[in-house]
Amino acid sequence: MQSRIALYDLDRTVLATPTFTSFLLFAARRDARWRLLLLPIWILAMLAHAMKFYDRDVLKPLGISLFIGRRIDQSHMQSLASAFADTRIPNDIQPGALAAMQADEANGYTLVLATAAPEFYACELGRRMGFQVVLATRHCRADNGDWLPAIMGTNCYGHEKRRRIDRWLSDADINTEGADIRFYSDDLSDAPTLEVANQGFAVNPNRKFARAADLAGWTIVDFRIAPSGAGER
């Protein structure tokens, strides 16, 4: 039987709004409101990243250290992730994304969430939305399992996301040449993965992404609404 895989990005694809800074501020408000005083430092850090002084592998651990801490008890992190998911699921799921996911699942696709978001909350979000597999940015763990801000390897973004997906497909003994793979993303940074999919979907694309989608033959979809037949063959 042909393998059917439906890959989804998270931020601005399945969910309408980004999650990382939102999670950091949520954790600070819940655990240590004094950390919110560090918000100007975070804004400056994001500006420096936008100016390419450093990449996300540096930015993300800094944000976690600022707003959550340099070591986070694993059970407490699970509690944070669960409480955060309560605020995002189902209200922030885009209607078109929900329709596509339901149709893909009904048509026999394995639902895979592939995101640059940290695994400690991405896995909880993915589980609640019915994804069978979650590929996310991995973070280091202490010997007792506590979470550390440092990223294990590199951020699950761009070419690294494609590498993680290729590795998962290989480990699952899925032959890409014989598989039916579709991928939904809102950002051109996911072009490496869109290129391996035999069906690519550009979600709510900006002008640059829409032009690239037209050239590459990716289907443009609006997930802000639930069009009839979204995600169907």
C-alpha positions as a LaTeX table, in Angstrom:
\begin{tabular}{lrrr}
\hline
Residue & $x$ (\AA) & $y$ (\AA) & $z$ (\AA) \\
\hline
Met1 & 0.00 & 0.00 & 0.00 \\
Gln2 & 1.27 & 3.48 & $-0.87$ \\
Ser3 & 2.40 & 5.52 & 2.13 \\
Arg4 & 0.43 & 8.74 & 2.53 \\
Ile5 & 2.04 & 11.50 & 4.59 \\
Ala6 & 0.57 & 14.95 & 5.30 \\
Leu7 & 3.16 & 17.33 & 6.75 \\
Tyr8 & 2.09 & 20.56 & 8.41 \\
Asp9 & 4.04 & 23.55 & 9.70 \\
Leu10 & 2.70 & 25.00 & 12.97 \\
Asp11 & 2.98 & 28.78 & 13.35 \\
Arg12 & 0.73 & 30.72 & 10.94 \\
Thr13 & $-0.09$ & 27.46 & 9.17 \\
Val14 & $-2.12$ & 25.31 & 11.54 \\
Leu15 & $-2.27$ & 27.98 & 14.24 \\
Ala16 & $-3.14$ & 31.53 & 13.24 \\
Thr17 & $-0.50$ & 33.19 & 15.42 \\
Pro18 & 3.15 & 32.43 & 16.32 \\
Thr19 & 3.85 & 30.49 & 19.50 \\
Phe20 & 7.40 & 31.04 & 20.73 \\
Thr21 & 7.34 & 34.54 & 22.25 \\
Ser22 & 3.76 & 33.91 & 23.31 \\
Phe23 & 4.87 & 30.82 & 25.24 \\
Leu24 & 7.75 & 32.69 & 26.89 \\
Leu25 & 5.48 & 35.49 & 28.10 \\
Phe26 & 2.82 & 33.00 & 29.20 \\
Ala27 & 5.40 & 31.13 & 31.30 \\
Ala28 & 6.70 & 34.35 & 32.86 \\
Arg29 & 3.21 & 35.60 & 33.75 \\
Arg30 & 2.39 & 32.23 & 35.29 \\
Asp31 & 5.62 & 31.60 & 37.23 \\
Ala32 & 7.65 & 34.76 & 37.77 \\
Arg33 & 6.06 & 38.01 & 36.70 \\
Trp34 & 9.27 & 39.90 & 37.48 \\
Arg35 & 10.74 & 38.30 & 34.35 \\
Leu36 & 8.38 & 40.43 & 32.26 \\
Leu37 & 10.68 & 43.34 & 33.14 \\
Leu38 & 13.20 & 41.65 & 30.83 \\
Leu39 & 10.94 & 42.18 & 27.82 \\
Pro40 & 13.00 & 45.17 & 26.49 \\
Ile41 & 16.07 & 42.92 & 26.40 \\
Trp42 & 14.12 & 40.36 & 24.40 \\
Ile43 & 12.89 & 42.99 & 21.96 \\
Leu44 & 16.46 & 44.15 & 21.40 \\
Ala45 & 17.57 & 40.54 & 20.96 \\
Met46 & 14.90 & 39.96 & 18.30 \\
Leu47 & 15.96 & 43.14 & 16.50 \\
Ala48 & 19.57 & 41.97 & 16.54 \\
His49 & 18.47 & 38.64 & 15.09 \\
Ala50 & 16.47 & 40.41 & 12.38 \\
Met51 & 19.66 & 42.32 & 11.52 \\
Lys52 & 21.46 & 38.95 & 11.25 \\
Phe53 & 23.87 & 39.44 & 14.14 \\
Tyr54 & 23.08 & 35.86 & 15.17 \\
Asp55 & 20.70 & 33.06 & 14.25 \\
Arg56 & 17.79 & 31.32 & 15.96 \\
Asp57 & 20.12 & 28.81 & 17.58 \\
Val58 & 21.33 & 31.69 & 19.76 \\
Leu59 & 18.07 & 33.64 & 20.02 \\
Lys60 & 15.82 & 30.85 & 21.29 \\
Pro61 & 17.99 & 29.69 & 24.21 \\
Leu62 & 18.37 & 33.34 & 25.25 \\
Gly63 & 14.61 & 33.79 & 25.34 \\
Ile64 & 14.08 & 30.63 & 27.37 \\
Ser65 & 16.76 & 31.69 & 29.85 \\
Leu66 & 15.24 & 35.16 & 30.21 \\
Phe67 & 11.61 & 34.21 & 30.71 \\
Ile68 & 11.66 & 30.66 & 32.11 \\
Gly69 & 15.10 & 29.95 & 33.51 \\
Arg70 & 18.35 & 28.12 & 32.90 \\
Arg71 & 16.98 & 24.80 & 34.10 \\
Ile72 & 13.34 & 23.75 & 34.10 \\
Asp73 & 11.94 & 20.78 & 35.99 \\
Gln74 & 10.47 & 18.34 & 33.46 \\
Ser75 & 7.16 & 17.92 & 35.29 \\
His76 & 6.82 & 21.68 & 35.60 \\
Met77 & 7.56 & 22.13 & 31.90 \\
Gln78 & 4.83 & 19.62 & 31.10 \\
Ser79 & 2.45 & 21.61 & 33.29 \\
Leu80 & 3.41 & 24.81 & 31.47 \\
Ala81 & 2.97 & 23.17 & 28.07 \\
Ser82 & $-0.44$ & 21.80 & 29.03 \\
Ala83 & $-1.66$ & 25.13 & 30.39 \\
Phe84 & $-0.33$ & 26.94 & 27.30 \\
Ala85 & $-2.11$ & 24.47 & 25.02 \\
Asp86 & $-5.34$ & 25.24 & 26.86 \\
Thr87 & $-5.02$ & 28.84 & 25.63 \\
Arg88 & $-4.36$ & 27.89 & 21.98 \\
Ile89 & $-6.39$ & 24.75 & 21.27 \\
Pro90 & $-8.88$ & 24.87 & 19.66 \\
Asn91 & $-9.40$ & 28.65 & 19.43 \\
Asp92 & $-6.24$ & 29.47 & 17.46 \\
Ile93 & $-6.53$ & 26.65 & 14.90 \\
Gln94 & $-7.21$ & 28.14 & 11.48 \\
Pro95 & $-10.52$ & 26.89 & 10.03 \\
Gly96 & $-8.89$ & 25.84 & 6.76 \\
Ala97 & $-6.19$ & 23.95 & 8.60 \\
Leu98 & $-8.74$ & 22.03 & 10.63 \\
Ala99 & $-10.67$ & 21.13 & 7.49 \\
Ala100 & $-7.48$ & 20.01 & 5.70 \\
Met101 & $-6.32$ & 17.90 & 8.65 \\
Gln102 & $-9.69$ & 16.20 & 8.97 \\
Ala103 & $-9.84$ & 15.48 & 5.24 \\
Asp104 & $-6.26$ & 14.19 & 5.14 \\
Glu105 & $-6.85$ & 11.89 & 8.08 \\
Ala106 & $-10.07$ & 10.60 & 6.52 \\
Asn107 & $-8.16$ & 9.89 & 3.31 \\
Gly108 & $-5.58$ & 7.77 & 5.10 \\
Tyr109 & $-2.73$ & 10.25 & 5.53 \\
Thr110 & $-0.41$ & 10.08 & 8.53 \\
Leu111 & $-0.47$ & 13.56 & 10.07 \\
Val112 & 3.00 & 14.92 & 10.84 \\
Leu113 & 3.65 & 18.26 & 12.51 \\
Ala114 & 7.04 & 19.65 & 11.41 \\
Thr115 & 7.92 & 22.86 & 13.23 \\
Ala116 & 10.75 & 25.01 & 14.50 \\
Ala117 & 8.87 & 25.43 & 17.80 \\
Pro118 & 10.52 & 23.77 & 20.85 \\
Glu119 & 9.53 & 20.17 & 21.38 \\
Phe120 & 8.51 & 20.71 & 25.00 \\
Tyr121 & 5.31 & 22.50 & 24.00 \\
Ala122 & 5.06 & 21.55 & 20.30 \\
Cys123 & 4.53 & 17.91 & 21.24 \\
Glu124 & 1.62 & 18.83 & 23.53 \\
Leu125 & 0.05 & 21.04 & 20.87 \\
Gly126 & 0.49 & 18.34 & 18.24 \\
Arg127 & $-0.96$ & 15.63 & 20.46 \\
Arg128 & $-4.08$ & 17.67 & 21.16 \\
Met129 & $-4.61$ & 18.37 & 17.47 \\
Gly130 & $-4.35$ & 14.72 & 16.49 \\
Phe131 & $-0.90$ & 14.59 & 14.91 \\
Gln132 & 0.63 & 11.12 & 15.02 \\
Val133 & 4.20 & 12.44 & 14.70 \\
Val134 & 5.78 & 15.70 & 15.87 \\
Leu135 & 9.18 & 16.85 & 14.56 \\
Ala136 & 10.27 & 19.97 & 16.45 \\
Thr137 & 13.37 & 21.78 & 17.69 \\
Arg138 & 15.04 & 19.57 & 20.26 \\
His139 & 16.50 & 20.96 & 23.48 \\
Cys140 & 19.15 & 19.55 & 25.77 \\
Arg141 & 18.25 & 17.70 & 28.94 \\
Ala142 & 20.04 & 17.41 & 32.28 \\
Asp143 & 20.91 & 13.97 & 33.65 \\
Asn144 & 17.67 & 13.90 & 35.66 \\
Gly145 & 15.57 & 14.91 & 32.64 \\
Asp146 & 15.21 & 18.60 & 33.42 \\
Trp147 & 14.99 & 20.82 & 30.35 \\
Leu148 & 17.85 & 23.16 & 29.45 \\
Pro149 & 17.62 & 26.19 & 27.13 \\
Ala150 & 20.37 & 25.02 & 24.75 \\
Ile151 & 19.26 & 23.55 & 21.44 \\
Met152 & 20.32 & 20.00 & 20.68 \\
Gly153 & 21.80 & 20.15 & 17.20 \\
Thr154 & 20.21 & 23.07 & 15.40 \\
Asn155 & 16.85 & 24.79 & 15.01 \\
Cys156 & 14.29 & 22.71 & 13.06 \\
Tyr157 & 13.98 & 25.29 & 10.30 \\
Gly158 & 14.61 & 25.46 & 6.57 \\
His159 & 17.11 & 22.83 & 5.44 \\
Glu160 & 17.28 & 21.36 & 8.95 \\
Lys161 & 13.53 & 20.72 & 8.90 \\
Arg162 & 13.95 & 18.92 & 5.58 \\
Arg163 & 16.81 & 16.87 & 7.06 \\
Arg164 & 14.69 & 15.91 & 10.08 \\
Ile165 & 11.81 & 14.87 & 7.84 \\
Asp166 & 14.12 & 12.84 & 5.58 \\
Arg167 & 15.54 & 11.11 & 8.66 \\
Trp168 & 12.09 & 10.29 & 9.98 \\
Leu169 & 10.99 & 8.93 & 6.60 \\
Ser170 & 14.12 & 6.77 & 6.48 \\
Asp171 & 13.66 & 5.49 & 10.04 \\
Ala172 & 10.02 & 4.67 & 9.23 \\
Asp173 & 11.14 & 2.77 & 6.09 \\
Ile174 & 9.07 & 5.04 & 3.86 \\
Asn175 & 10.29 & 5.18 & 0.27 \\
Thr176 & 9.81 & 8.77 & $-0.85$ \\
Glu177 & 9.66 & 7.78 & $-4.50$ \\
Gly178 & 6.65 & 5.59 & $-3.85$ \\
Ala179 & 5.01 & 7.75 & $-1.19$ \\
Asp180 & 2.26 & 10.34 & $-1.51$ \\
Ile181 & 3.62 & 13.30 & 0.47 \\
Arg182 & 1.93 & 16.65 & 0.89 \\
Phe183 & 3.22 & 19.62 & 2.86 \\
Tyr184 & 1.44 & 22.75 & 4.08 \\
Ser185 & 3.47 & 25.83 & 5.05 \\
Asp186 & 3.04 & 29.58 & 5.32 \\
Asp187 & 6.66 & 30.49 & 4.64 \\
Leu188 & 9.16 & 30.26 & 1.79 \\
Ser189 & 11.82 & 29.10 & 4.28 \\
Asp190 & 10.11 & 25.70 & 3.96 \\
Ala191 & 10.94 & 25.46 & 0.24 \\
Pro192 & 13.38 & 22.54 & 0.85 \\
Thr193 & 10.51 & 20.45 & 2.21 \\
Leu194 & 7.98 & 21.69 & $-0.33$ \\
Glu195 & 10.37 & 20.48 & $-3.03$ \\
Val196 & 10.33 & 16.89 & $-1.70$ \\
Ala197 & 6.53 & 16.81 & $-1.46$ \\
Asn198 & 4.58 & 15.78 & $-4.53$ \\
Gln199 & 1.85 & 18.15 & $-3.37$ \\
Gly200 & 2.90 & 21.48 & $-1.89$ \\
Phe201 & 0.50 & 23.99 & $-0.36$ \\
Ala202 & 1.39 & 27.65 & 0.23 \\
Val203 & $-0.78$ & 28.80 & 3.14 \\
Asn204 & $-1.86$ & 32.45 & 3.25 \\
Pro205 & 1.34 & 33.36 & 1.37 \\
Asn206 & 2.89 & 36.80 & 1.17 \\
Arg207 & 3.64 & 38.20 & $-2.28$ \\
Lys208 & 7.12 & 36.68 & $-2.53$ \\
Phe209 & 5.93 & 33.24 & $-1.46$ \\
Ala210 & 2.93 & 33.44 & $-3.81$ \\
Arg211 & 5.22 & 34.18 & $-6.77$ \\
Ala212 & 7.46 & 31.25 & $-5.84$ \\
Ala213 & 4.40 & 29.00 & $-5.47$ \\
Asp214 & 3.20 & 29.94 & $-8.95$ \\
Leu215 & 6.60 & 29.10 & $-10.44$ \\
Ala216 & 6.95 & 25.82 & $-8.53$ \\
Gly217 & 3.38 & 24.65 & $-9.02$ \\
Trp218 & 2.46 & 24.71 & $-5.32$ \\
Thr219 & $-1.22$ & 25.21 & $-4.57$ \\
Ile220 & $-2.12$ & 28.47 & $-2.81$ \\
Val221 & $-4.68$ & 27.99 & $-0.04$ \\
Asp222 & $-6.35$ & 30.34 & 2.43 \\
Phe223 & $-6.54$ & 28.67 & 5.82 \\
Arg224 & $-8.33$ & 31.64 & 7.36 \\
Ile225 & $-11.52$ & 30.11 & 5.98 \\
Ala226 & $-12.68$ & 26.53 & 5.54 \\
Pro227 & $-13.21$ & 26.09 & 1.79 \\
Ser228 & $-15.21$ & 23.14 & 0.54 \\
Gly229 & $-12.95$ & 20.16 & $-0.15$ \\
Ala230 & $-9.85$ & 21.55 & 1.61 \\
Gly231 & $-7.15$ & 18.91 & 1.74 \\
Glu232 & $-9.05$ & 16.37 & $-0.39$ \\
Arg233 & $-7.60$ & 14.46 & $-3.32$ \\
\hline
\end{tabular}
